[in-house]
Amino acid sequence: MPLPRTRGTALRQRLAELRGPDVPAKALDARALAALAANPGCARRAILDGAGVNKTALASALGSPSAFGQSQFALTRGNAFEAKVKADGGAELLRLVHEKLDRSAEPPADARVPDLTASGPQGRTARTELELREATAHPGAWTLLDHPMLALDVAGSPAYLEPDAVVVHPDGTWTVVEIKSFPLLDGSADPAKVGAAARQAAVYVLALEEVAARLASEVSPAPRVRHRVLLVCPRDFSNLPAASAVDIRKQRAVTARQLARLTRIEDIADALPEGTCFSPELPVEELTAAVESVPATYAPECLSACELAFHCRARSREEGAVTTLGRPVRAELGGLTTVEEVLAAARGEAGDPGDPAVAALRRAAALRAEALEAACR
């Protein structure tokens, strides 16, 4: 929910101070919001994204430049595939929506593809909402919104989001469509990439739900956003489109909780030392101290989602944190947070023998010793 005006104004002023004098805020997009949902415990990412800090420039200033992002080749290939999917008024795209999500409806024919051109993000957002209202108020036909613009309230400020497409079904329900360039091999794709796409789609679903809530009193029946989105990818190693319906209810719930937590970034900001600033123009020592003053929750998955991942990984390794080994390993080790603690527990030098994690480590160490002894005979 939006922050009260006085509190929101004070928070925005504080976040502007964290960015640095006269540094424009980097707008949050769906990828950034999805990455926040993927690592909800990271206060460092929350405050940097909330303040609109350019993390790519920040990582370079810290001496750990980011390799995060798509290559130009991948972007070009993705754009070409998206254009193919949306050709002929989106006929193939609508066919896939009908086949995978709404077989009971009439097959799409002569679908509306309204022009969403407008001035600026606010104008495009208003135009998108107008077309959604029009399509929902006159059910019975298919409508394809190509690159609509949506606004999602994030910590009292709007984040402007641009999904690949939104389809309005003949019954008036809305579906988010994500078009990706990674392949569907034998009907399935890389789970990590599908998960990232689902988290991104969940952000769009939340933004659409805000639009639906505003239109509920104007349109009957009230608009409903479907929680199964359509993921469109190339089939096998061809450039032919294939699609899969993805249930994003879990991702939506996680993302909603994380966005609600962002309204508490004021607490994170208030805990920072006076004068803290994340401007890349600062000396390296001062900038490093500022970044390290906010705790991070590093995991190997950050390498594909965060520009500061290399910096945080280096610090995590220096501290011997078990999070560098991955979240599953961290979860199995309970209260043992460093590699040194794990080794000491395995050797019987530390740790509570009644702790299941400690007992498992000692048993593993004993089995290893037996195996090595047997090998030396």
MOWO-V622548 format. One record per residue. N is the residue number from 1. RES is the residue in three letters. SS is DSSP state (h for helix, s for strand, l for the rest). D_LAST is the distance of its C-alpha to the last C-alpha in Angstrom with 1 decimal. Layout:
n & res & ss & d_last
N & RES & SS & D_LAST
N & RES & SS & D_LAST
This chain:
n & res & ss & d_last
1 & MET & l & 68.8
2 & PRO & l & 70.8
3 & LEU & l & 70.8
4 & PRO & l & 74.2
5 & ARG & h & 76.2
6 & THR & h & 76.2
7 & ARG & h & 72.5
8 & GLY & h & 71.6
9 & THR & h & 73.8
10 & ALA & h & 72.2
11 & LEU & h & 68.7
12 & ARG & h & 69.6
13 & GLN & h & 71.0
14 & ARG & h & 67.8
15 & LEU & h & 65.6
16 & ALA & h & 67.9
17 & GLU & h & 67.4
18 & LEU & h & 63.6
19 & ARG & h & 64.0
20 & GLY & l & 66.1
21 & PRO & l & 69.8
22 & ASP & l & 71.4
23 & VAL & l & 68.1
24 & PRO & l & 68.6
25 & ALA & l & 66.3
26 & LYS & l & 63.9
27 & ALA & l & 64.8
28 & LEU & l & 62.1
29 & ASP & l & 61.5
30 & ALA & h & 59.8
31 & ARG & h & 56.4
32 & ALA & h & 56.5
33 & LEU & h & 57.4
34 & ALA & h & 54.7
35 & ALA & h & 52.1
36 & LEU & h & 53.3
37 & ALA & h & 52.8
38 & ALA & h & 49.2
39 & ASN & l & 48.3
40 & PRO & l & 50.8
41 & GLY & l & 49.2
42 & CYS & l & 49.6
43 & ALA & h & 52.6
44 & ARG & h & 52.4
45 & ARG & h & 53.1
46 & ALA & h & 55.7
47 & ILE & h & 57.8
48 & LEU & h & 57.5
49 & ASP & h & 58.5
50 & GLY & h & 61.2
51 & ALA & l & 62.6
52 & GLY & l & 62.7
53 & VAL & l & 60.5
54 & ASN & l & 59.6
55 & LYS & h & 55.8
56 & THR & h & 55.5
57 & ALA & h & 57.6
58 & LEU & h & 55.9
59 & ALA & h & 52.4
60 & SER & h & 53.8
61 & ALA & h & 55.4
62 & LEU & l & 52.1
63 & GLY & l & 50.4
64 & SER & l & 48.3
65 & PRO & l & 50.4
66 & SER & l & 49.9
67 & ALA & l & 48.9
68 & PHE & l & 50.0
69 & GLY & l & 52.6
70 & GLN & l & 53.4
71 & SER & l & 53.9
72 & GLN & h & 57.5
73 & PHE & h & 56.4
74 & ALA & h & 55.1
75 & LEU & h & 58.4
76 & THR & h & 60.5
77 & ARG & h & 58.7
78 & GLY & h & 58.9
79 & ASN & h & 62.6
80 & ALA & h & 63.4
81 & PHE & h & 61.6
82 & GLU & h & 63.4
83 & ALA & h & 66.7
84 & LYS & h & 66.0
85 & VAL & h & 65.3
86 & LYS & l & 68.5
87 & ALA & h & 70.7
88 & ASP & h & 73.9
89 & GLY & h & 74.4
90 & GLY & h & 71.0
91 & ALA & h & 71.5
92 & GLU & h & 67.9
93 & LEU & h & 66.6
94 & LEU & h & 69.1
95 & ARG & h & 68.2
96 & LEU & h & 64.5
97 & VAL & h & 65.6
98 & HIS & h & 67.7
99 & GLU & h & 65.0
100 & LYS & h & 62.2
101 & LEU & h & 64.0
102 & ASP & l & 67.6
103 & ARG & l & 68.2
104 & SER & l & 71.0
105 & ALA & l & 73.1
106 & GLU & l & 75.4
107 & PRO & l & 73.7
108 & PRO & l & 74.3
109 & ALA & l & 77.3
110 & ASP & l & 79.4
111 & ALA & l & 77.3
112 & ARG & s & 78.5
113 & VAL & l & 76.8
114 & PRO & l & 78.7
115 & ASP & l & 79.0
116 & LEU & l & 77.1
117 & THR & l & 78.3
118 & ALA & l & 79.5
119 & SER & l & 79.7
120 & GLY & h & 76.7
121 & PRO & h & 73.9
122 & GLN & h & 76.3
123 & GLY & h & 78.7
124 & ARG & h & 76.0
125 & THR & h & 74.7
126 & ALA & h & 78.2
127 & ARG & h & 78.8
128 & THR & h & 75.6
129 & GLU & h & 76.6
130 & LEU & h & 80.1
131 & GLU & h & 78.7
132 & LEU & h & 76.4
133 & ARG & h & 79.4
134 & GLU & h & 81.5
135 & ALA & h & 78.9
136 & THR & h & 78.2
137 & ALA & h & 81.9
138 & HIS & l & 82.7
139 & PRO & l & 80.0
140 & GLY & l & 79.9
141 & ALA & l & 78.7
142 & TRP & l & 75.5
143 & THR & s & 75.2
144 & LEU & s & 72.7
145 & LEU & s & 72.4
146 & ASP & s & 70.8
147 & HIS & l & 69.1
148 & PRO & l & 70.9
149 & MET & l & 70.7
150 & LEU & s & 69.7
151 & ALA & s & 69.7
152 & LEU & s & 67.2
153 & ASP & s & 67.9
154 & VAL & s & 65.0
155 & ALA & l & 65.6
156 & GLY & l & 69.3
157 & SER & s & 69.4
158 & PRO & s & 69.5
159 & ALA & s & 66.6
160 & TYR & s & 68.0
161 & LEU & s & 65.8
162 & GLU & l & 66.2
163 & PRO & l & 64.5
164 & ASP & l & 64.5
165 & ALA & s & 66.8
166 & VAL & s & 68.2
167 & VAL & s & 69.8
168 & VAL & s & 72.5
169 & HIS & l & 72.5
170 & PRO & l & 75.8
171 & ASP & l & 75.3
172 & GLY & l & 75.2
173 & THR & l & 71.4
174 & TRP & s & 69.5
175 & THR & s & 66.2
176 & VAL & s & 64.1
177 & VAL & s & 62.8
178 & GLU & s & 59.9
179 & ILE & s & 59.6
180 & LYS & l & 56.3
181 & SER & l & 55.2
182 & PHE & l & 51.6
183 & PRO & l & 51.4
184 & LEU & s & 51.2
185 & LEU & s & 48.8
186 & ASP & l & 49.5
187 & GLY & l & 51.3
188 & SER & s & 48.7
189 & ALA & l & 47.9
190 & ASP & l & 45.2
191 & PRO & h & 45.0
192 & ALA & h & 44.9
193 & LYS & h & 48.1
194 & VAL & h & 49.8
195 & GLY & h & 49.0
196 & ALA & h & 50.5
197 & ALA & h & 53.6
198 & ALA & h & 54.0
199 & ARG & h & 54.0
200 & GLN & h & 56.6
201 & ALA & h & 58.7
202 & ALA & h & 58.6
203 & VAL & h & 60.3
204 & TYR & h & 63.0
205 & VAL & h & 63.4
206 & LEU & h & 63.9
207 & ALA & h & 66.6
208 & LEU & h & 68.3
209 & GLU & h & 68.3
210 & GLU & h & 70.3
211 & VAL & h & 72.8
212 & ALA & h & 73.0
213 & ALA & h & 73.7
214 & ARG & h & 76.6
215 & LEU & h & 78.1
216 & ALA & l & 77.7
217 & SER & l & 81.3
218 & GLU & l & 82.8
219 & VAL & l & 81.2
220 & SER & l & 81.3
221 & PRO & l & 78.9
222 & ALA & l & 76.7
223 & PRO & l & 74.2
224 & ARG & l & 70.6
225 & VAL & s & 67.6
226 & ARG & l & 65.0
227 & HIS & l & 61.4
228 & ARG & s & 60.1
229 & VAL & s & 60.3
230 & LEU & s & 60.2
231 & LEU & s & 57.4
232 & VAL & s & 58.6
233 & CYS & s & 56.1
234 & PRO & s & 56.1
235 & ARG & s & 55.1
236 & ASP & l & 51.9
237 & PHE & l & 52.4
238 & SER & l & 56.2
239 & ASN & l & 58.9
240 & LEU & l & 60.2
241 & PRO & s & 60.1
242 & ALA & s & 58.2
243 & ALA & s & 58.2
244 & SER & s & 56.3
245 & ALA & s & 57.6
246 & VAL & s & 55.5
247 & ASP & s & 56.0
248 & ILE & l & 56.0
249 & ARG & h & 56.9
250 & LYS & h & 53.7
251 & GLN & h & 53.9
252 & ARG & h & 57.5
253 & ALA & h & 56.9
254 & VAL & h & 54.2
255 & THR & h & 56.4
256 & ALA & h & 59.4
257 & ARG & h & 57.6
258 & GLN & h & 56.4
259 & LEU & h & 59.9
260 & ALA & h & 61.3
261 & ARG & h & 58.9
262 & LEU & h & 60.2
263 & THR & l & 63.5
264 & ARG & l & 61.7
265 & ILE & h & 60.7
266 & GLU & h & 63.5
267 & ASP & h & 61.2
268 & ILE & h & 58.6
269 & ALA & h & 61.3
270 & ASP & h & 62.8
271 & ALA & h & 59.5
272 & LEU & l & 59.2
273 & PRO & l & 60.4
274 & GLU & l & 64.0
275 & GLY & l & 64.6
276 & THR & l & 61.4
277 & CYS & l & 61.8
278 & PHE & l & 59.6
279 & SER & l & 61.8
280 & PRO & l & 59.9
281 & GLU & l & 62.6
282 & LEU & l & 61.3
283 & PRO & l & 59.3
284 & VAL & h & 55.5
285 & GLU & h & 54.7
286 & GLU & h & 57.4
287 & LEU & h & 56.4
288 & THR & h & 52.7
289 & ALA & h & 53.7
290 & ALA & h & 55.9
291 & VAL & h & 53.3
292 & GLU & h & 50.6
293 & SER & l & 53.2
294 & VAL & l & 52.7
295 & PRO & l & 49.3
296 & ALA & l & 47.5
297 & THR & l & 45.1
298 & TYR & l & 42.9
299 & ALA & l & 40.9
300 & PRO & h & 39.6
301 & GLU & h & 42.5
302 & CYS & h & 44.9
303 & LEU & h & 44.2
304 & SER & h & 46.3
305 & ALA & l & 49.0
306 & CYS & l & 49.8
307 & GLU & l & 51.0
308 & LEU & l & 49.4
309 & ALA & h & 45.9
310 & PHE & h & 44.5
311 & HIS & h & 45.9
312 & CYS & h & 44.6
313 & ARG & h & 41.1
314 & ALA & h & 41.0
315 & ARG & h & 42.2
316 & SER & h & 39.8
317 & ARG & h & 36.8
318 & GLU & h & 38.1
319 & GLU & l & 38.3
320 & GLY & l & 34.8
321 & ALA & s & 36.3
322 & VAL & h & 34.2
323 & THR & h & 37.2
324 & THR & h & 36.0
325 & LEU & h & 33.3
326 & GLY & l & 35.9
327 & ARG & h & 38.0
328 & PRO & h & 35.7
329 & VAL & h & 32.9
330 & ARG & h & 35.5
331 & ALA & h & 36.8
332 & GLU & h & 33.5
333 & LEU & l & 33.0
334 & GLY & l & 36.2
335 & GLY & l & 37.3
336 & LEU & l & 34.5
337 & THR & l & 36.3
338 & THR & s & 34.2
339 & VAL & h & 30.7
340 & GLU & h & 30.5
341 & GLU & h & 31.4
342 & VAL & h & 28.9
343 & LEU & h & 25.9
344 & ALA & h & 27.3
345 & ALA & h & 27.6
346 & ALA & h & 24.0
347 & ARG & l & 22.8
348 & GLY & l & 25.3
349 & GLU & l & 27.6
350 & ALA & l & 30.6
351 & GLY & l & 32.0
352 & ASP & l & 33.3
353 & PRO & l & 30.7
354 & GLY & l & 33.4
355 & ASP & l & 33.6
356 & PRO & h & 32.0
357 & ALA & h & 30.8
358 & VAL & h & 29.1
359 & ALA & h & 27.5
360 & ALA & h & 26.2
361 & LEU & h & 24.8
362 & ARG & h & 23.0
363 & ARG & h & 21.6
364 & ALA & h & 20.5
365 & ALA & h & 18.8
366 & ALA & h & 17.0
367 & LEU & h & 15.8
368 & ARG & h & 14.7
369 & ALA & h & 12.7
370 & GLU & h & 11.0
371 & ALA & h & 10.3
372 & LEU & h & 9.0
373 & GLU & h & 6.7
374 & ALA & h & 5.5
375 & ALA & h & 5.6
376 & CYS & h & 3.8
377 & ARG & l & 0.0
